[in-house]
Amino acid sequence: NSTTASLTIDLSHNWLSGNFSEYSVDEEELVQAILGPRLGLFDVSDNFITGSIPGWFGSLISLRQIDVGGNFMRGALPPDINGTMFALGVLDVSFNREVDALDFDALMEIATLSEVDLAMTNITTPLPPSVPSWWRPTMDLRFTFMRWEGPKNSDGEHLPPYFTFSQEMAPQEFIEKGEPLSLNMMCPVVKWRTVPTEARGISGQEVTDRTPWIVPPRAVDRNAIEGGSPNLGVAFFDTYEDADGETQIPDLYAPKVFVSPYFFHFQNCECIDGYHAVQKQEHRPERFRGFPEGPRVVMRCELNVANDVTILLATLIGSICLLGLVVLVVYHRYRHELARARLNYRKRKGPPKEGEQLVMVSTDVQGSTEIWEWDAATMAVAQEIHDG
């Protein structure tokens, strides 16, 4: 098939190991000549690949999606991934815990970039103080040690000037042994301050109610794609005007921002009911080599002790009341049997102890001798009743 960017390489979920070789100049030119204009997708996610991300990715100029997430790669994202890759829409290096740096200037040259996933990496490269007004990819920076240390934005938020808080609050999580666990806190959702709709149109077309947009493959309904590859296509959808008369794109296709609360210094975060906020100092984990030395101050939500004691006491009192009710019902049901049992116990408790009060009762069956001679069987029954 000679169609431009029609080839895909999908080796994901295959338990592959080893690393990518670095090519010589001649080998890289050969790769570029053979695959450069034809390869549209390169996916080796969720394997056991080690080593660095190769620079020859940049020679595959027609790539629309690079996914190396979920491996054991390390080092910096090569600056070769830049504006020469004129079609790149998705870049996923997430869950590579030893990937520690990237060149944002190089990434901002890629006009078609619609999704950048850096989650669960060791990247600490600070975000730039400004980005082009048309560069608005969906960015996932969660579970990293990226933190905005620049000045607050115009709204007084610990965010770059191109980010802002939305009105929405979302529960926060962290990853422990591969499983998401709750931080027991709610934090504001971060979003791009502006999303200029004209920047996302194709070939500079003016925005209309049927404008084609380049969209990331994970966000688009593939049945809605009209033309192009299903890995990164051209979708058509209706725009709308907001209350201020500004043209907006549907929320499904609007670029998102995902960051951990550490990124914005836990500003405006609130603990859920039953928990209270505490400030703690956490030291650099050993597995993150690029993390700055020294402790970092974080917010943690801890369970309210008073609530814990109240719950414990309520549970204890409830259990005691329930136990008392059960004892009362059992006693009422078996009170006669219990009375007989107490009487029998007293009869069987043995000889009296020294100083214990004693009552002697003497009985006799009158005429027993004659009765024994007259009817021994009947007398035996009577004697048993007497002795009992």
C-alpha positions as CSV (number, residue, x, y, z in Angstrom):
1,N,0.0,0.0,0.0
2,S,1.6,3.2,-1.1
3,T,-0.9,5.6,0.6
4,T,0.9,8.2,2.6
5,A,1.2,7.3,6.3
6,S,-0.7,4.1,5.8
7,L,1.6,1.8,7.7
8,T,1.3,1.0,11.4
9,I,3.6,-0.8,13.8
10,D,1.7,-2.1,16.8
11,L,3.7,-4.3,19.2
12,S,1.9,-3.3,22.4
13,H,1.3,-5.8,25.2
14,N,3.8,-8.4,23.9
15,W,6.3,-8.8,26.8
16,L,9.0,-7.4,24.6
17,S,12.4,-6.6,26.2
18,G,15.7,-5.0,25.2
19,N,16.2,-1.5,23.9
20,F,16.2,0.6,20.8
21,S,19.5,0.8,18.9
22,E,20.9,4.2,17.9
23,Y,21.4,4.4,14.1
24,S,24.2,5.9,12.3
25,V,23.6,8.8,10.0
26,D,23.4,6.5,6.9
27,E,21.0,4.1,8.7
28,E,18.8,6.9,9.9
29,E,18.6,8.3,6.4
30,L,17.6,4.8,5.2
31,V,14.9,4.6,7.8
32,Q,13.6,8.0,6.9
33,A,13.5,7.2,3.2
34,I,11.7,3.9,3.7
35,L,9.4,4.6,6.6
36,G,9.4,8.3,7.0
37,P,6.6,9.2,4.6
38,R,4.6,6.0,5.2
39,L,4.5,5.1,8.9
40,G,1.5,6.6,10.7
41,L,1.6,4.8,14.1
42,F,4.3,3.4,16.2
43,D,3.1,1.6,19.4
44,V,5.3,-0.5,21.7
45,S,3.4,0.3,24.9
46,D,3.1,-2.0,27.9
47,N,6.3,-4.1,27.3
48,F,9.6,-4.3,29.1
49,I,11.7,-2.1,26.9
50,T,14.6,-0.4,28.5
51,G,17.2,2.2,27.4
52,S,16.6,5.7,26.1
53,I,13.9,7.0,23.6
54,P,15.7,7.0,20.3
55,G,16.3,10.2,18.4
56,W,15.6,8.6,15.0
57,F,11.9,8.9,15.9
58,G,12.2,12.4,14.6
59,S,13.1,11.1,11.1
60,L,9.7,9.4,10.9
61,I,8.1,12.7,9.9
62,S,4.7,11.4,9.0
63,L,4.1,9.7,12.4
64,R,0.7,10.6,13.8
65,Q,1.1,8.7,17.1
66,I,4.1,7.6,19.2
67,D,3.2,5.4,22.2
68,V,6.1,4.0,24.3
69,G,4.1,4.2,27.6
70,G,4.3,1.4,30.2
71,N,7.9,0.4,29.8
72,F,11.2,0.9,31.6
73,M,12.8,3.6,29.4
74,R,15.0,6.3,30.9
75,G,16.7,9.6,30.1
76,A,15.4,12.6,28.3
77,L,12.8,12.8,25.5
78,P,15.0,13.6,22.5
79,P,14.8,17.1,21.0
80,D,14.5,15.4,17.6
81,I,10.8,15.1,18.3
82,N,10.0,18.6,17.1
83,G,8.3,20.6,14.4
84,T,9.7,18.5,11.5
85,M,7.1,15.9,12.5
86,F,4.4,17.8,10.8
87,A,1.6,15.2,11.5
88,L,2.3,14.1,15.1
89,G,-0.9,14.2,17.1
90,V,-0.2,11.9,20.1
91,L,2.9,11.5,22.2
92,D,2.7,9.0,25.1
93,V,5.7,8.3,27.3
94,S,3.6,7.7,30.5
95,F,4.6,5.1,33.1
96,N,8.3,5.2,32.3
97,R,9.5,6.1,35.7
98,E,13.1,6.9,34.6
99,V,12.2,9.3,31.8
100,D,13.3,12.5,33.5
101,A,13.5,15.5,31.1
102,L,12.1,16.9,27.8
103,D,12.5,20.0,25.6
104,F,9.2,21.9,25.7
105,D,10.5,24.3,23.1
106,A,10.8,21.4,20.7
107,L,7.3,20.1,21.4
108,M,5.8,23.5,21.0
109,E,7.0,23.5,17.4
110,I,4.6,20.7,16.6
111,A,1.4,22.4,15.5
112,T,-0.6,19.2,15.2
113,L,0.1,17.9,18.7
114,S,-3.2,17.2,20.4
115,E,-2.2,14.9,23.3
116,V,1.0,14.7,25.5
117,D,0.9,12.0,28.2
118,L,3.8,12.3,30.7
119,A,2.0,10.7,33.7
120,M,4.0,8.6,36.1
121,T,7.4,9.7,34.9
122,N,10.3,11.3,36.7
123,I,10.1,14.5,34.5
124,T,10.8,17.6,36.6
125,T,11.4,20.0,33.7
126,P,9.5,23.1,34.5
127,L,6.8,24.2,32.2
128,P,7.7,27.3,30.1
129,P,6.5,30.7,31.3
130,S,4.5,31.1,28.1
131,V,3.3,28.9,25.2
132,P,2.0,29.9,21.7
133,S,-1.6,30.9,21.8
134,W,-2.4,28.1,19.2
135,W,-0.6,25.3,21.1
136,R,-3.3,23.6,23.2
137,P,-2.8,19.9,23.5
138,T,-4.4,17.7,26.2
139,M,-1.6,17.3,28.7
140,D,-1.4,14.7,31.5
141,L,1.2,15.5,34.1
142,R,-0.2,13.5,37.0
143,F,1.9,11.4,39.4
144,T,5.0,13.4,38.6
145,F,7.1,15.8,40.6
146,M,6.4,18.7,38.2
147,R,5.5,21.8,40.2
148,W,4.9,25.4,39.1
149,E,7.5,27.6,40.9
150,G,6.9,30.7,38.8
151,P,4.8,33.7,39.7
152,K,1.1,33.2,40.2
153,N,-1.2,33.9,37.3
154,S,-3.5,36.9,37.0
155,D,-6.1,35.2,39.2
156,G,-3.7,34.6,42.0
157,E,-3.4,30.9,41.4
158,H,-0.2,28.8,41.6
159,L,-0.4,28.1,37.9
160,P,1.3,29.3,34.7
161,P,-0.5,32.3,33.0
162,Y,-2.0,30.0,30.4
163,F,-3.7,27.7,33.0
164,T,-6.5,28.5,35.4
165,F,-8.8,26.7,37.8
166,S,-12.3,25.7,36.6
167,Q,-15.3,25.8,38.9
168,E,-15.3,22.0,39.1
169,M,-13.7,20.1,42.0
170,A,-12.5,16.5,41.5
171,P,-11.3,13.7,43.8
172,Q,-7.6,13.1,43.9
173,E,-5.8,9.8,43.7
174,F,-2.3,8.4,43.9
175,I,-0.8,5.2,42.5
176,E,0.3,2.5,45.0
177,K,1.6,-0.8,43.6
178,G,-0.2,-0.1,40.3
179,E,-3.5,0.6,42.0
180,P,-5.2,4.0,42.3
181,L,-5.9,5.0,45.9
182,S,-7.8,8.0,47.2
183,L,-6.1,11.0,48.8
184,N,-9.4,11.8,50.5
185,M,-9.3,15.3,49.1
186,M,-11.1,17.4,46.5
187,C,-9.1,19.8,44.4
188,P,-10.0,22.2,41.6
189,V,-9.7,21.0,38.0
190,V,-7.1,22.8,36.0
191,K,-7.8,23.9,32.4
192,W,-6.3,25.9,29.6
193,R,-7.2,29.6,30.2
194,T,-8.1,30.0,26.5
195,V,-8.8,27.6,23.7
196,P,-8.8,29.6,20.5
197,T,-11.0,27.6,18.2
198,E,-9.4,29.1,15.1
199,A,-6.1,27.5,16.1
200,R,-7.5,24.0,15.8
201,G,-9.0,24.2,12.4
202,I,-7.3,22.6,9.4
203,S,-5.3,24.8,7.0
204,G,-6.4,27.9,8.7
205,Q,-10.0,27.5,7.8
206,E,-12.4,29.9,9.4
207,V,-14.5,28.3,12.2
208,T,-18.0,27.5,11.1
209,D,-20.7,25.1,12.4
210,R,-19.2,22.3,10.2
211,T,-15.5,22.9,10.6
212,P,-13.0,19.9,10.4
213,W,-10.8,19.6,13.4
214,I,-7.7,17.5,14.0
215,V,-8.6,15.3,17.0
216,P,-6.6,12.8,19.1
217,P,-7.5,9.2,18.4
218,R,-8.6,8.4,22.0
219,A,-11.1,11.2,22.1
220,V,-12.9,10.7,18.8
221,D,-15.7,8.4,18.0
222,R,-14.2,6.5,15.1
223,N,-17.6,6.3,13.4
224,A,-17.5,10.1,13.3
225,I,-14.3,10.3,11.3
226,E,-14.7,11.4,7.7
227,G,-11.5,10.7,5.9
228,G,-8.0,10.3,7.1
229,S,-6.6,7.4,9.2
230,P,-8.6,6.1,12.2
231,N,-5.4,6.7,14.3
232,L,-5.6,10.4,13.8
233,G,-8.4,11.6,11.7
234,V,-10.4,14.6,10.7
235,A,-13.7,14.8,12.6
236,F,-16.6,17.1,11.9
237,F,-18.8,18.4,14.7
238,D,-20.9,21.4,15.6
239,T,-19.4,24.4,17.4
240,Y,-21.5,26.6,19.6
241,E,-21.5,30.0,21.1
242,D,-21.1,30.6,24.9
243,A,-22.9,33.2,27.0
244,D,-20.3,35.8,25.9
245,G,-20.9,35.0,22.2
246,E,-17.5,33.3,21.9
247,T,-17.3,30.3,19.6
248,Q,-16.5,27.1,21.6
249,I,-15.8,23.5,20.7
250,P,-17.6,20.6,22.3
251,D,-16.2,19.6,25.7
252,L,-15.4,16.0,24.4
253,Y,-12.9,17.5,21.9
254,A,-11.6,20.4,24.0
255,P,-8.0,20.0,25.2
256,K,-7.7,19.0,28.9
257,V,-5.1,19.5,31.6
258,F,-4.4,16.8,34.2
259,V,-2.0,17.6,37.0
260,S,-1.4,16.4,40.5
261,P,-2.3,18.9,43.4
262,Y,1.4,19.1,44.2
263,F,1.8,21.0,40.9
264,F,-0.2,23.9,42.2
265,H,0.8,23.7,45.8
266,F,-2.5,22.1,46.9
267,Q,-4.1,25.5,46.5
268,N,-7.9,25.5,47.2
269,C,-7.9,21.7,48.0
270,E,-10.3,20.5,50.6
271,C,-10.4,17.3,52.6
272,I,-13.5,15.2,52.3
273,D,-15.9,14.8,55.3
274,G,-14.3,13.1,58.3
275,Y,-10.8,14.1,57.4
276,H,-8.6,17.2,58.2
277,A,-5.7,18.7,56.4
278,V,-2.1,18.5,57.7
279,Q,1.1,19.8,56.2
280,K,3.9,17.2,56.0
281,Q,7.5,17.1,54.7
282,E,8.3,14.2,52.5
283,H,11.8,13.4,51.3
284,R,12.9,12.5,47.8
285,P,12.1,8.9,47.0
286,E,15.2,6.9,46.2
287,R,13.7,5.6,42.9
288,F,13.4,9.2,41.5
289,R,17.0,10.2,40.8
290,G,16.2,13.5,39.2
291,F,14.0,14.9,42.0
292,P,15.6,17.9,43.8
293,E,17.3,17.1,47.1
294,G,15.7,17.9,50.3
295,P,12.1,17.6,51.6
296,R,9.0,18.8,49.9
297,V,6.0,20.1,51.7
298,V,2.8,18.3,50.8
299,M,-0.8,18.3,52.1
300,R,-2.3,15.1,53.5
301,C,-5.8,14.4,54.7
302,E,-5.9,12.4,57.9
303,L,-8.9,10.8,59.6
304,N,-10.4,12.9,62.3
305,V,-9.6,11.2,65.7
306,A,-12.7,12.6,67.3
307,N,-14.9,11.0,64.7
308,D,-13.0,7.8,65.0
309,V,-13.6,7.6,68.8
310,T,-17.2,8.5,68.4
311,I,-17.7,5.7,65.9
312,L,-16.0,3.3,68.2
313,L,-18.1,4.3,71.2
314,A,-21.3,4.1,69.2
315,T,-20.4,0.7,68.0
316,L,-19.5,-0.5,71.5
317,I,-22.7,0.8,73.1
318,G,-24.8,-0.6,70.3
319,S,-23.2,-4.0,70.8
320,I,-23.7,-4.0,74.5
321,C,-27.4,-3.0,74.1
322,L,-27.9,-5.8,71.5
323,L,-26.2,-8.3,73.8
324,G,-28.5,-7.2,76.7
325,L,-31.6,-7.6,74.6
326,V,-30.5,-11.1,73.6
327,V,-29.9,-12.1,77.3
328,L,-33.3,-10.8,78.3
329,V,-35.1,-12.7,75.6
330,V,-33.3,-15.9,76.4
331,Y,-34.0,-15.5,80.2
332,H,-37.7,-14.9,79.6
333,R,-37.9,-17.9,77.3
334,Y,-36.1,-20.4,79.6
335,R,-36.8,-18.9,83.1
336,H,-38.5,-22.1,84.3
337,E,-35.7,-24.4,83.1
338,L,-33.2,-22.1,84.8
339,A,-35.1,-22.2,88.1
340,R,-35.1,-26.0,88.0
341,A,-31.5,-26.0,87.2
342,R,-30.6,-23.8,90.1
343,L,-32.7,-26.1,92.4
344,N,-30.9,-29.2,91.2
345,Y,-27.6,-27.5,91.6
346,R,-28.3,-26.7,95.2
347,K,-29.3,-30.3,95.8
348,R,-26.1,-31.6,94.3
349,K,-23.6,-29.2,95.7
350,G,-22.4,-31.8,98.3
351,P,-22.1,-31.8,102.1
352,P,-22.4,-28.5,104.0
353,K,-19.4,-26.5,104.7
354,E,-18.2,-25.5,108.2
355,G,-20.4,-22.7,109.6
356,E,-23.0,-23.1,106.9
357,Q,-26.6,-23.1,108.1
358,L,-28.1,-26.6,107.9
359,V,-31.8,-27.7,108.0
360,M,-32.6,-31.4,108.9
361,V,-35.9,-32.9,107.6
362,S,-36.9,-36.4,108.8
363,T,-39.7,-38.3,107.0
364,D,-41.3,-41.7,107.3
365,V,-43.7,-43.8,105.4
366,Q,-46.2,-45.2,107.9
367,G,-46.8,-48.9,107.6
368,S,-44.0,-49.4,105.1
369,T,-43.2,-52.9,106.4
370,E,-46.7,-54.2,105.8
371,I,-46.9,-52.5,102.4
372,W,-43.7,-54.1,101.3
373,E,-45.0,-57.5,102.2
374,W,-48.4,-56.8,100.7
375,D,-47.4,-55.2,97.4
376,A,-43.6,-54.9,96.9
377,A,-43.8,-53.4,93.3
378,T,-46.1,-50.6,94.3
379,M,-44.0,-49.9,97.4
380,A,-40.8,-49.6,95.2
381,V,-42.5,-46.9,93.1
382,A,-43.6,-45.0,96.1
383,Q,-40.1,-45.3,97.7
384,E,-38.5,-43.8,94.6
385,I,-40.9,-40.9,94.6
386,H,-40.2,-40.4,98.3
387,D,-36.4,-40.4,97.9
388,G,-36.6,-38.2,94.9
